[in-house]
């Protein structure tokens, strides 16, 4: 496959997911934009179990520190950050699919000729909400295709990645795996070392996992292209039809 991807617009559910899932791509070459969806801070400080496990007194302290961690990691990889103000699921109700999709499109559209890179959407409700948003953009033809990366850590559930890919194919999308010939610089010593260092920048999250670095973060990254085929007639589930119709009305 063609090894050129041009500039990258990488969507990250949280302030670590893009680095955990595709840091070697971010480093090959530098210059990507990473848009984190759930980067907002609750107005009233909260005390949540995950933040406590990460060593924080409350949500305000957590998000300040996590933003600094993210800034260090992205700078190391030569990427710039866009951080959306939505709250992640531990702090309250998630934004609607339409709201997330509109926000992503508003950030992505000005970056002409960039490649959209998104998480596959595995297990975690926040990741699933982001995946529903990029699927809505595909459904409405607001974007024609995207590069999908496998959600690190969540992918360790046996069979979960294969099941998700089957769902996308069953929905009428063309799903094509990238092999080692695609951006081969991802496998360079430089890119792999930068990922190691960038992962370590998220010290609070590694602490919450209860170990230095979860073993999965040293496993190879996987990518697919997801796009509409040339033919028409792809089926919609009732839920996808409702999302698509609402988003189409909003974007028109």
C-alpha positions as CSV (number, residue, x, y, z in Angstrom):
1,X,0.0,0.0,0.0
2,X,1.0,3.6,-0.5
3,X,3.2,4.6,2.4
4,X,2.2,8.3,2.3
5,X,-0.5,9.6,4.6
6,X,0.0,13.3,4.4
7,X,-0.9,15.4,7.4
8,X,-2.9,13.7,10.1
9,X,-5.9,14.7,12.2
10,X,-6.1,12.2,15.0
11,X,-9.1,11.9,17.2
12,X,-8.5,10.8,20.8
13,X,-11.3,10.1,23.2
14,X,-9.2,10.9,26.3
15,X,-5.9,12.6,27.0
16,X,-3.8,9.6,26.3
17,X,-5.7,7.3,23.9
18,X,-4.0,8.6,20.7
19,X,-0.6,8.1,22.1
20,X,-1.4,4.7,23.6
21,X,-3.0,3.6,20.3
22,X,-1.0,5.2,17.5
23,X,2.1,7.0,18.8
24,X,4.3,5.5,16.2
25,X,2.1,6.8,13.5
26,X,2.1,10.3,15.1
27,X,5.9,10.2,15.0
28,X,6.0,9.2,11.3
29,X,6.5,12.0,10.5
30,X,5.8,14.6,13.1
31,X,3.3,17.4,12.5
32,X,0.0,15.7,13.3
33,X,-3.0,17.4,15.0
34,X,-4.5,15.4,17.9
35,X,-8.0,16.4,18.8
36,X,-9.1,15.1,22.3
37,X,-12.8,14.9,22.7
38,X,-13.3,14.5,26.5
39,X,-10.8,17.1,27.7
40,X,-13.2,19.3,29.8
41,X,-13.1,19.9,33.5
42,X,-16.3,19.9,35.6
43,X,-17.2,23.3,37.0
44,X,-17.7,21.8,40.5
45,X,-14.8,19.6,41.5
46,X,-15.7,15.9,41.8
47,X,-14.0,13.0,43.5
48,X,-14.1,9.9,41.3
49,X,-12.5,6.5,41.9
50,X,-10.3,6.6,38.7
51,X,-8.9,10.0,39.6
52,X,-8.2,8.9,43.2
53,X,-6.4,5.8,41.9
54,X,-4.3,8.2,39.7
55,X,-3.3,10.1,42.8
56,X,-5.5,13.2,42.5
57,X,-7.6,15.0,45.1
58,X,-10.4,15.9,42.7
59,X,-11.3,16.3,39.1
60,X,-9.9,19.8,38.8
61,X,-6.4,18.6,39.9
62,X,-6.8,15.6,37.7
63,X,-7.5,17.5,34.5
64,X,-4.9,20.1,35.1
65,X,-2.2,17.4,35.5
66,X,-3.5,15.3,32.7
67,X,-3.4,18.2,30.3
68,X,0.2,18.9,31.3
69,X,1.0,15.2,30.7
70,X,-0.7,15.3,27.3
71,X,1.2,18.4,26.3
72,X,4.5,16.8,27.1
73,X,3.7,13.6,25.2
74,X,2.4,15.4,22.1
75,X,5.4,17.8,22.1
76,X,7.7,14.8,22.2
77,X,6.0,13.4,19.1
78,X,5.9,16.7,17.3
79,X,2.1,16.9,17.4
80,X,-0.2,19.9,18.2
81,X,-3.2,19.6,20.4
82,X,-6.9,20.6,20.1
83,X,-8.8,19.9,23.2
84,X,-12.6,19.9,23.2
85,X,-14.5,20.9,26.3
86,X,-16.7,17.8,26.7
87,X,-16.7,15.9,30.0
88,X,-15.8,12.2,30.0
89,X,-18.3,9.7,31.3
90,X,-17.0,9.5,34.8
91,X,-18.0,13.1,35.4
92,X,-21.5,13.1,34.0
93,X,-23.7,12.5,30.9
94,X,-21.9,12.2,27.6
95,X,-22.7,14.7,24.8
96,X,-24.9,13.4,22.0
97,X,-23.4,11.8,18.9
98,X,-24.5,14.7,16.8
99,X,-22.8,17.2,19.2
100,X,-19.5,15.3,19.0
101,X,-19.7,14.8,15.3
102,X,-20.4,18.5,14.6
103,X,-17.4,19.5,16.9
104,X,-15.1,17.1,15.2
105,X,-16.1,18.2,11.7
106,X,-15.7,21.9,12.7
107,X,-12.1,21.2,13.7
108,X,-11.3,18.8,10.8
109,X,-12.7,20.7,7.8
110,X,-10.3,23.7,7.9
111,X,-7.4,21.2,7.7
112,X,-7.6,20.7,4.0
113,X,-6.2,17.4,2.7
114,X,-5.5,16.0,6.1
115,X,-6.2,12.3,6.8
116,X,-8.8,11.6,9.5
117,X,-7.6,9.1,12.0
118,X,-10.1,7.7,14.6
119,X,-10.4,5.0,17.2
120,X,-12.1,1.8,16.3
121,X,-14.3,2.1,19.3
122,X,-13.9,-0.7,21.8
123,X,-15.7,-1.4,25.1
124,X,-15.4,1.9,26.8
125,X,-18.6,4.0,26.5
126,X,-16.6,7.2,25.8
127,X,-14.8,5.4,23.0
128,X,-18.0,4.1,21.6
129,X,-19.5,7.6,21.6
130,X,-16.6,8.9,19.6
131,X,-16.9,5.9,17.2
132,X,-20.6,6.7,16.7
133,X,-19.7,10.2,15.8
134,X,-17.2,9.4,13.1
135,X,-19.6,6.7,11.7
136,X,-22.2,9.4,11.5
137,X,-19.8,11.6,9.5
138,X,-19.3,8.7,7.1
139,X,-23.0,8.0,6.9
140,X,-23.8,11.6,5.9
141,X,-20.8,11.7,3.5
142,X,-19.3,14.6,5.5
143,X,-16.1,12.6,5.2
144,X,-15.4,9.9,2.6
145,X,-13.0,7.7,4.5
146,X,-10.9,7.5,7.6
147,X,-8.0,5.6,9.0
148,X,-8.9,3.6,12.1
149,X,-6.6,2.7,14.9
150,X,-7.1,-0.1,17.5
151,X,-8.0,1.1,21.0
152,X,-5.0,0.1,23.2
153,X,-5.8,-1.8,26.4
154,X,-9.4,-2.2,25.5
155,X,-8.4,-4.4,22.6
156,X,-7.1,-7.1,25.0
157,X,-10.7,-8.4,25.5
158,X,-10.6,-11.7,23.4
159,X,-12.4,-11.3,20.1
160,X,-13.5,-7.7,20.6
161,X,-11.5,-6.2,17.7
162,X,-12.7,-8.9,15.2
163,X,-16.3,-8.5,16.3
164,X,-16.1,-4.7,15.8
165,X,-14.6,-5.0,12.4
166,X,-17.4,-7.5,11.5
167,X,-20.0,-5.0,12.6
168,X,-18.5,-2.3,10.4
169,X,-18.5,-4.6,7.4
170,X,-22.0,-5.8,8.1
171,X,-23.1,-2.1,8.1
172,X,-21.9,-1.8,4.5
173,X,-18.5,-0.2,5.0
174,X,-15.4,-1.4,3.2
175,X,-12.7,-2.2,5.8
176,X,-9.2,-2.8,4.6
177,X,-6.3,-3.6,6.9
178,X,-3.0,-1.8,6.4
179,X,0.1,-4.1,6.3
180,X,3.7,-3.4,7.2
181,X,4.4,-1.6,3.9
182,X,2.1,1.3,5.0
183,X,4.2,4.0,6.7
184,X,7.1,1.6,7.3
185,X,8.8,4.3,9.4
186,X,6.3,3.4,12.2
187,X,8.6,0.4,12.8
188,X,11.8,2.5,13.0
189,X,13.9,2.5,16.2
190,X,13.2,6.2,16.5
191,X,9.4,5.9,16.4
192,X,9.3,3.0,18.8
193,X,11.5,4.8,21.3
194,X,9.4,7.9,21.0
195,X,6.3,5.9,21.8
196,X,8.0,4.4,24.9
197,X,8.9,7.9,26.2
198,X,5.5,9.4,25.3
199,X,3.6,6.6,27.1
200,X,5.7,7.3,30.2
201,X,4.6,10.9,30.1
202,X,1.1,9.8,31.3
203,X,2.4,8.8,34.7
204,X,-0.9,9.4,36.5
205,X,-2.8,7.1,34.2
206,X,-0.1,4.4,34.5
207,X,-0.4,4.7,38.3
208,X,-4.2,4.2,38.0
209,X,-3.7,1.0,36.0
210,X,-1.6,-0.2,38.9
211,X,1.5,-1.1,37.0
212,X,4.5,0.7,35.4
213,X,3.3,0.2,31.8
214,X,0.5,-2.2,30.8
215,X,1.9,-4.9,28.7
216,X,-0.4,-4.1,25.8
217,X,1.2,-0.7,25.2
218,X,4.3,-2.4,23.9
219,X,2.3,-4.5,21.4
220,X,2.2,-3.5,17.7
221,X,-0.3,-0.9,16.6
222,X,-3.0,-1.9,14.0
223,X,-4.7,0.2,11.4
224,X,-7.5,-0.1,8.9
225,X,-9.0,2.1,6.2
226,X,-12.8,2.4,6.5
227,X,-14.8,3.9,3.7
228,X,-18.0,3.7,1.7
229,X,-17.8,1.3,-1.2
230,X,-18.6,2.6,-4.7
231,X,-22.0,0.8,-4.8
232,X,-25.1,2.0,-3.0
233,X,-27.5,0.1,-0.8
234,X,-25.6,-0.2,2.5
235,X,-28.1,-1.0,5.3
236,X,-28.9,1.3,8.2
237,X,-30.0,0.1,11.7
238,X,-32.9,2.1,13.1
239,X,-30.4,3.8,15.5
240,X,-27.9,4.6,12.8
241,X,-30.8,6.0,10.6
242,X,-31.9,8.3,13.4
243,X,-28.3,9.6,14.0
244,X,-27.7,10.0,10.3
245,X,-31.0,11.9,9.7
246,X,-30.4,14.2,12.6
247,X,-26.8,14.9,11.7
248,X,-27.7,15.5,8.0
249,X,-30.3,18.1,9.0
250,X,-27.7,19.8,11.2
251,X,-25.0,19.9,8.6
252,X,-27.1,20.9,5.7
